[in-house]
Amino acid sequence: MFVQIGADYFLKDKDIIGIFDLDNTTVQKSTREYINNISKQGREETVSFKSLPKSFIVTEKNGEDKIYISPYNTSTIFKHLNDKK
């Protein structure tokens, strides 16, 4: 099953490890460092440049994690996830 995380962007639900609010989680230095390290390794993708980012989704596929920066808030993504079930 696929979950919409941006205007025309979908992820497989089985690849999603976590969905996090950017405002609440980036207060912690460890979270900022994690996002910066993933970004430096080229494993970060911004879903939309038109809206402010509100959440990030951590995925794992073939043993490699990747972060998607989304304009949707976490409750919207969870709603899309639960609507599919």
Buried (B, 14 or more C-beta within 10 A) or exposed (E): EEBBBBEEBEBEBEBBEEBBEBEEBBEEEEBEEBBEEBBEEEBBBBBBEEEEBBBBBBBEEEEEBBBBBBBBBBEBBBBBBEEEE
